[in-house]
Amino acid sequence: MREPKRVLQKILGPGCGADAFEATGEPLELVVELLRETLKCRKARQWLLESAGFDIAVSPRTFHRLLDLREIDCVETTTRDLDVKVESLRESRRPDDPVSIGNLNSVLRELYRDLQRTRETMARDFPNLLLKRDVTADAVAKIPGWVAGVRRARWNGVGYLFTGWRVRGIENEFRAAFPNSDRAHPLRAKLAEVEREAGFYRSCGETNGKWAALGLDLFRILRTDALNNVCENLEEAGNALWNLVYNSPRARASLELAGIRFDDTSTLFENGRVAING
């Protein structure tokens, strides 16, 4: 990198005191690289907030609620005797304690795992979802009733000959709930596909429930066809965190000068705490 000191001043602003960073003796090229990793976290956070509606800059209160998830609450540590000990974060931290990079990493890892599993299920079993353009939690909850109503109206031997009026009423309700899902209509012709797809949406609803503290809405993500991009941005943020942690020992003093603290992730995300120019 040419003139890393000048690049550092550009990223942190002319009043950053670049001489102090240089005086640490730490490689300024690495400091610049780590600040750029911080910017990646911020950009991923902003995209997810605007396009998917949830915030990965997890507040202390939100993180405390996420401790209901065993995957986040339980942390493995190694004793002097090299025995593995499982500890509960809920027992060792207060609700208002800052969220550390390690805490955030556990959230991103588990969230990515769940959304990646959903993405794989879609690719394998539901590559052409009929209802995703209109899918909502309320509409999904009504699908079993509509399907059952159409099934009851089909009489052996005569089909819908004497119950067509009843089926049309159900189909009109179904069409009103899914007006942009042309391939799903009429319901009587797509009954098996809709019923099978409803099972996938129920699974999505369970994932929403698991991540309610974060405000995850998989249905919104499906409606906008954004799941791939959501996973990519989570992966980008996770990789940036890993690079920060892995390389930080060689730039610890400089990161402290910049105001970045690994025990408080608000310094990673909030420009008011640490101003970084993209």
C-alpha positions in Angstrom: 0.0 0.0 0.0 1.4 3.4 -1.0 1.3 6.1 1.7 -0.7 4.2 4.4 -0.5 7.3 6.7 -2.4 9.4 4.1 -5.0 6.6 3.6 -5.5 6.4 7.4 -6.1 10.2 7.6 -8.6 9.8 4.7 -10.5 7.0 6.5 -10.5 8.6 10.0 -10.5 12.2 9.0 -7.7 14.9 9.1 -7.9 15.3 12.9 -7.3 11.6 13.6 -3.8 12.2 14.9 -2.0 9.9 12.4 1.3 10.6 14.1 0.1 8.8 17.2 -0.8 5.7 15.2 2.6 5.8 13.6 4.2 6.1 17.0 2.7 2.8 18.1 5.1 1.0 15.7 2.2 -1.1 14.4 1.9 -1.6 10.7 -0.3 1.2 9.3 -1.2 -1.0 6.3 -2.8 -3.5 8.7 -4.6 -0.7 10.6 -6.1 0.6 7.4 -7.1 -3.0 6.4 -8.9 -3.5 9.8 -10.7 -0.2 9.5 -11.9 -1.3 6.1 -13.2 -4.5 7.6 -15.1 -2.4 10.1 -16.6 -0.5 7.2 -17.7 -3.8 5.6 -19.6 -4.6 8.9 -21.3 -1.2 8.7 -22.3 -1.6 5.1 -23.6 -5.1 5.6 -25.6 -3.9 8.7 -27.1 -1.0 6.7 -28.1 -3.2 3.8 -29.8 -5.7 6.1 -31.6 -3.0 8.0 -32.9 -1.3 4.8 -33.6 -4.4 2.7 -34.5 -7.1 5.2 -35.7 -5.1 8.2 -33.5 -6.4 11.0 -30.5 -5.0 12.7 -27.3 -7.0 13.3 -26.0 -4.2 15.6 -27.5 -6.1 18.5 -28.3 -4.0 21.5 -27.6 -5.3 25.0 -31.3 -5.8 25.7 -31.9 -7.6 22.4 -28.9 -9.9 23.1 -30.2 -10.6 26.6 -33.5 -11.8 25.0 -31.5 -14.0 22.5 -30.0 -15.8 25.4 -33.2 -17.9 25.4 -31.4 -19.7 22.5 -29.1 -22.4 23.9 -26.8 -22.0 20.9 -26.1 -18.4 22.0 -26.4 -18.7 25.8 -24.0 -21.7 26.2 -20.3 -21.0 25.8 -17.6 -23.7 25.9 -14.4 -22.9 27.8 -11.3 -25.0 28.5 -10.0 -25.5 32.0 -6.4 -25.9 33.0 -6.8 -29.6 32.9 -8.0 -29.2 29.3 -11.5 -30.3 30.2 -14.3 -28.6 28.3 -16.7 -26.6 30.5 -20.1 -25.2 29.4 -21.1 -21.9 30.9 -24.3 -19.9 30.7 -23.9 -16.3 29.6 -27.3 -15.5 31.3 -25.7 -16.4 34.6 -22.6 -14.2 34.1 -23.9 -11.1 32.5 -26.4 -8.3 33.2 -29.1 -7.2 30.7 -27.3 -3.9 30.1 -23.8 -5.2 29.6 -22.3 -4.3 26.3 -22.4 -6.8 23.5 -18.9 -8.1 22.7 -17.6 -9.2 19.3 -17.7 -12.8 20.6 -21.3 -12.4 21.5 -22.2 -10.9 18.1 -20.3 -13.6 16.3 -22.4 -16.3 18.0 -25.6 -14.5 16.9 -24.5 -14.1 13.3 -23.2 -17.7 13.1 -26.5 -19.2 14.4 -28.7 -16.8 12.3 -26.7 -17.6 9.2 -27.0 -21.3 9.8 -30.8 -21.1 10.0 -31.1 -18.9 6.9 -28.7 -21.0 5.0 -30.7 -24.1 5.9 -33.8 -22.3 4.6 -32.0 -21.4 1.4 -30.9 -25.0 0.8 -34.4 -26.3 1.4 -35.8 -23.8 -1.1 -33.2 -24.7 -3.7 -33.7 -28.5 -3.2 -37.5 -28.8 -2.6 -39.1 -25.5 -3.6 -37.3 -23.9 -6.5 -40.5 -22.4 -7.8 -42.6 -21.2 -4.9 -46.2 -20.4 -6.0 -47.1 -18.0 -3.2 -43.9 -16.2 -2.2 -44.8 -12.9 -3.9 -47.7 -12.4 -1.5 -46.7 -14.5 1.5 -47.5 -13.2 5.0 -47.9 -14.8 8.4 -51.6 -14.1 8.4 -52.2 -15.6 5.0 -50.1 -18.7 5.8 -52.2 -19.3 8.9 -55.4 -19.5 6.8 -54.1 -21.9 4.1 -55.0 -25.1 6.0 -58.6 -24.0 6.4 -58.9 -23.1 2.7 -57.3 -26.4 1.7 -59.6 -28.4 4.0 -62.6 -26.5 2.8 -61.9 -27.4 -0.9 -61.3 -31.0 0.0 -64.5 -31.4 1.9 -66.4 -29.9 -1.0 -65.2 -32.5 -3.4 -67.7 -35.4 -3.5 -66.7 -38.8 -4.7 -67.9 -39.5 -8.2 -69.2 -36.0 -8.9 -66.3 -33.8 -7.9 -67.5 -30.2 -7.3 -70.7 -30.5 -9.3 -73.0 -29.6 -6.4 -70.6 -27.6 -4.3 -69.0 -25.4 -7.0 -70.5 -22.2 -5.4 -68.9 -23.1 -2.1 -65.5 -23.8 -3.6 -65.6 -20.5 -5.7 -66.1 -18.6 -2.4 -63.0 -20.2 -0.9 -61.0 -19.6 -4.0 -62.0 -16.0 -4.1 -60.7 -15.6 -0.5 -57.5 -17.4 -1.5 -57.1 -15.2 -4.5 -57.6 -12.0 -2.5 -54.9 -13.2 -0.1 -52.5 -14.1 -2.9 -53.4 -11.7 -5.8 -50.0 -11.7 -7.5 -49.5 -15.5 -7.3 -51.2 -16.4 -10.6 -49.7 -19.9 -10.8 -51.5 -20.8 -7.6 -55.0 -20.3 -9.0 -57.5 -21.8 -9.1 -56.9 -23.4 -5.7 -58.7 -26.7 -6.6 -56.2 -27.3 -9.3 -53.2 -26.6 -7.2 -54.3 -28.1 -3.9 -51.4 -30.6 -3.3 -48.8 -28.0 -4.3 -50.2 -25.3 -2.1 -50.6 -27.7 0.9 -47.0 -28.9 0.5 -45.7 -25.3 0.2 -47.6 -24.3 3.3 -45.4 -26.7 5.3 -42.4 -24.8 4.1 -43.9 -21.5 5.2 -44.8 -23.0 8.6 -41.1 -23.8 9.0 -40.2 -20.2 8.0 -42.7 -19.0 10.7 -40.9 -21.1 13.3 -37.6 -19.4 12.3 -39.3 -16.0 12.6 -40.4 -17.0 16.1 -36.9 -18.2 17.1 -35.5 -14.8 16.0 -38.4 -12.6 17.1 -36.0 -10.6 19.4 -34.1 -9.6 16.3 -37.2 -8.7 14.3 -36.5 -11.3 11.6 -39.3 -11.5 9.0 -38.5 -14.3 6.5 -41.8 -13.7 4.7 -40.7 -10.2 3.9 -37.4 -11.5 2.7 -39.1 -14.1 0.5 -41.5 -11.6 -1.0 -38.6 -9.4 -2.2 -36.6 -12.4 -3.3 -33.7 -11.3 -1.0 -32.7 -14.4 0.8 -29.5 -15.0 -1.2 -28.4 -11.4 -0.6 -29.3 -11.6 3.1 -27.1 -14.7 3.5 -24.3 -13.0 1.6 -24.4 -9.9 3.7 -24.4 -12.0 6.9 -21.4 -13.9 5.6 -19.7 -10.7 4.7 -20.2 -9.3 8.2 -19.1 -12.6 9.8 -15.9 -12.7 7.7 -15.1 -9.1 8.6 -15.5 -9.9 12.3 -13.2 -12.9 12.0 -10.5 -10.8 10.2 -10.7 -8.2 12.9 -10.3 -10.7 15.7 -7.6 -12.7 14.0 -5.4 -9.7 13.0 -6.1 -7.5 16.0 -3.1 -8.6 18.2 -0.7 -6.9 15.7 -2.7 -3.6 15.8 -4.2 -3.6 19.3 -2.9 -0.1 20.3 -4.0 1.4 17.0 -7.5 0.0 17.3 -7.8 1.4 20.8 -6.6 4.8 19.5 -9.3 4.7 16.9 -11.9 3.9 19.6 -12.7 0.4 18.5 -13.4 -1.9 21.5 -13.9 -5.6 21.1 -16.0 -5.7 24.3 -18.5 -3.3 22.9 -19.7 -3.8 19.3 -21.5 -0.4 19.2 -18.0 1.0 18.4 -18.0 -1.1 15.3 -21.3 0.1 14.0 -22.0 3.6 15.3 -20.4 6.5 13.5 -21.1 8.6 16.5 -18.8 6.4 18.5 -16.1 5.9 15.9 -16.3 8.0 12.7 -15.0 6.1 9.7 -15.2 7.4 6.1 -16.0 5.0 3.3 
